[in-house]
Amino acid sequence: MTKRLLFCGWFFFLGFFCQAQPDSLSTKYREDQFFLSFSLQLQQENFNGLKQNGFSNNFQIGFVRDFPINEQGTLAFGLGIGYGYNRLVSNLQIDGRNDNTIAIAENNSKNLQTFSSLVLPISIRLRTSSFFKTDFWRLYGGLKYKLHFSPKFKPFYGSTFQNTNIRNNNTSVFLSMGYNKWNLCVEYDLNSIYTSQTLLPGGAMAEIKNLKLGLIFYFL
């Protein structure tokens, strides 16, 4: 219920501000943009033995509402909403009968973890644009608050089951830079993707933070 209320409230907030149309004679303008990103995920773990498969990736799509700070419109504050899908392939093994413990599979690096996210980005936006210029350099950075849902684990040999180790929410920092629609992006999780109850065989807490490197495309 909390996730639904937050989701609806965020949409209402963005929709309210989307009603205003800029004055065509004003130097202050908005860059309302849809974004689409594809990233490779590099897992940063606190234990030895993890072998990640090269097909671990992340996909995000969404919309950012632009709030100019200066008259030139080259500095702005952004609020957004989006959807993310995470695909992690490695030799981590989860026992469906004991969800709190993960282990390392010695001869298998193709176990699959997936989960979706409601992504809420907040950013500071620097750019070389103007009211009449749509091709420009940009540097955007900020925070993303993510609400995770539909976590699943599929062993290379076996059936898919619910992965209760994935935590319900996470926060990350991100930075994107580039020209026009083509931009490099980097994102790093500030928290582990696992709950504090997720343990290694020896009883230590298992922590994995994802580093995402990829491309992000912006569309007006």
C-alpha positions in Angstrom: 0.0 0.0 0.0 2.8 2.4 0.9 4.5 1.9 -2.5 1.2 2.5 -4.3 0.6 5.8 -2.4 4.1 7.0 -3.1 3.8 6.1 -6.8 0.5 7.9 -7.2 1.6 10.9 -5.2 4.8 11.3 -7.3 2.8 11.1 -10.5 0.3 13.7 -9.2 3.2 16.0 -8.2 4.8 15.8 -11.7 1.4 16.1 -13.4 0.6 19.3 -11.5 3.8 21.0 -12.6 3.4 19.8 -16.2 0.4 22.0 -16.6 2.4 25.2 -17.0 3.6 26.1 -20.5 6.7 28.4 -21.0 6.4 31.8 -22.5 7.9 31.6 -26.0 9.6 35.0 -25.4 11.1 34.1 -22.1 14.8 33.0 -21.8 13.8 30.6 -19.0 12.7 27.3 -20.6 12.3 23.7 -19.5 13.9 20.5 -20.8 11.2 17.9 -20.1 12.8 14.7 -21.1 12.2 11.0 -21.4 15.2 8.9 -20.7 16.3 5.4 -21.6 19.4 3.7 -20.3 21.3 0.4 -20.7 24.1 -0.5 -18.3 26.4 -3.3 -17.5 26.3 -4.2 -13.8 29.5 -4.9 -11.8 28.8 -6.4 -8.4 30.9 -5.2 -5.5 30.8 -7.8 -2.8 32.3 -8.2 0.8 33.2 -11.8 0.4 35.5 -13.9 -1.9 34.6 -16.4 -4.6 31.9 -14.4 -6.5 32.2 -15.0 -10.3 30.0 -12.7 -12.3 28.7 -13.5 -15.8 29.1 -10.8 -18.5 25.4 -10.7 -19.1 24.5 -8.9 -15.8 22.7 -5.7 -16.9 20.2 -3.0 -16.0 17.5 -1.2 -18.1 15.8 2.0 -17.1 13.1 4.1 -18.7 11.3 7.2 -17.4 10.5 10.9 -17.4 12.2 13.9 -15.7 10.5 17.2 -15.0 12.8 20.1 -15.4 12.8 23.2 -13.0 15.2 25.9 -14.3 17.2 27.7 -11.6 18.8 30.5 -13.6 17.4 32.8 -16.3 19.5 31.2 -19.0 18.1 27.7 -18.3 21.6 26.2 -18.2 21.2 25.2 -14.5 18.2 23.3 -13.4 16.7 20.9 -10.8 15.1 17.7 -12.0 12.5 15.4 -10.5 11.5 12.2 -12.2 9.9 8.8 -12.2 10.8 5.6 -14.0 11.0 1.9 -14.2 14.1 -0.2 -13.8 14.8 -3.9 -14.5 17.9 -5.7 -13.0 19.4 -8.9 -14.3 22.3 -10.4 -12.3 24.0 -13.5 -13.4 26.7 -15.1 -11.2 27.7 -18.2 -9.3 25.7 -17.2 -6.2 23.4 -20.0 -5.0 20.3 -19.5 -3.0 18.5 -22.3 -1.3 14.8 -22.0 -1.7 14.2 -23.8 1.6 16.4 -21.4 3.5 16.2 -18.0 1.9 18.4 -16.2 4.4 21.6 -18.0 3.3 23.5 -17.7 0.1 26.5 -19.7 -1.0 29.0 -20.0 -3.9 28.3 -22.6 -6.6 31.7 -24.0 -7.6 31.0 -25.0 -11.2 28.1 -22.8 -12.2 28.2 -19.0 -13.0 24.8 -18.8 -14.7 22.4 -18.6 -11.7 20.0 -15.7 -12.4 18.6 -13.0 -10.0 16.1 -10.5 -11.3 14.0 -7.7 -9.8 12.2 -4.6 -10.9 12.3 -1.1 -9.4 10.2 2.0 -9.2 12.9 4.6 -9.8 12.6 8.2 -8.4 15.6 10.4 -9.5 16.5 13.8 -8.1 19.2 15.7 -10.0 21.1 18.9 -10.6 21.4 19.6 -14.3 24.1 21.6 -16.0 24.0 22.1 -19.8 25.1 24.4 -22.6 21.6 24.7 -24.1 19.5 27.7 -25.0 15.9 28.3 -25.9 16.6 27.8 -29.6 19.4 25.2 -29.2 18.4 21.5 -28.9 21.9 19.9 -29.4 24.1 20.6 -26.4 26.5 19.3 -23.8 25.1 18.2 -20.5 26.3 17.0 -17.1 23.6 15.6 -14.8 24.1 14.2 -11.3 22.1 13.3 -8.2 20.4 10.6 -6.2 17.9 7.8 -7.1 15.5 6.3 -4.6 14.4 2.9 -5.7 11.5 0.7 -4.6 12.2 -2.9 -5.6 9.5 -5.5 -6.4 9.1 -8.9 -8.1 12.5 -10.3 -7.0 13.1 -13.8 -8.4 15.9 -16.4 -8.4 16.4 -19.0 -11.2 19.2 -21.5 -10.7 20.8 -22.7 -13.9 19.4 -26.2 -13.0 16.0 -25.8 -11.4 12.8 -23.8 -11.2 12.3 -20.1 -10.5 11.2 -19.0 -7.0 10.7 -15.8 -5.0 14.0 -14.3 -3.8 13.2 -12.8 -0.4 16.9 -11.7 0.1 16.4 -8.6 -2.1 15.7 -5.6 0.1 12.6 -3.5 -0.6 14.3 -0.2 -1.2 17.7 1.2 -2.1 19.5 4.5 -2.8 22.1 5.2 -5.4 24.2 8.1 -6.7 24.4 8.7 -10.4 26.2 10.9 -13.0 25.6 11.2 -16.7 27.4 13.3 -19.3 27.5 13.7 -23.0 26.3 15.5 -26.1 22.7 15.6 -27.4 21.0 12.2 -27.1 24.3 10.2 -26.5 25.5 10.2 -22.9 27.7 8.0 -20.7 26.2 7.1 -17.3 27.5 5.7 -14.1 25.4 4.7 -11.0 26.5 3.2 -7.7 24.4 1.7 -4.9 24.8 3.3 -1.5 23.2 0.2 0.2 23.5 -3.6 -0.4 20.9 -5.1 -2.6 20.4 -7.7 0.1 18.6 -7.5 3.4 20.6 -7.5 6.6 19.3 -11.0 7.3 21.1 -12.4 4.3 24.0 -14.5 5.5 27.0 -16.4 4.2 27.5 -20.0 5.2 29.8 -19.0 8.0 27.2 -16.6 9.5 28.6 -13.3 8.2 26.3 -10.8 6.6 26.4 -10.9 2.8 26.6 -7.5 1.1 26.5 -6.7 -2.6 26.5 -3.2 -4.1 26.0 -2.7 -7.8 28.1 -0.4 -10.0 26.3 0.4 -13.3 28.2 1.6 -16.4 26.5 2.3 -19.6 24.7 4.7 -22.0 21.7 6.9 -21.3 19.6 8.5 -24.1 17.5 11.7 -23.6 14.5 12.5 -25.7 12.4 15.7 -25.5 
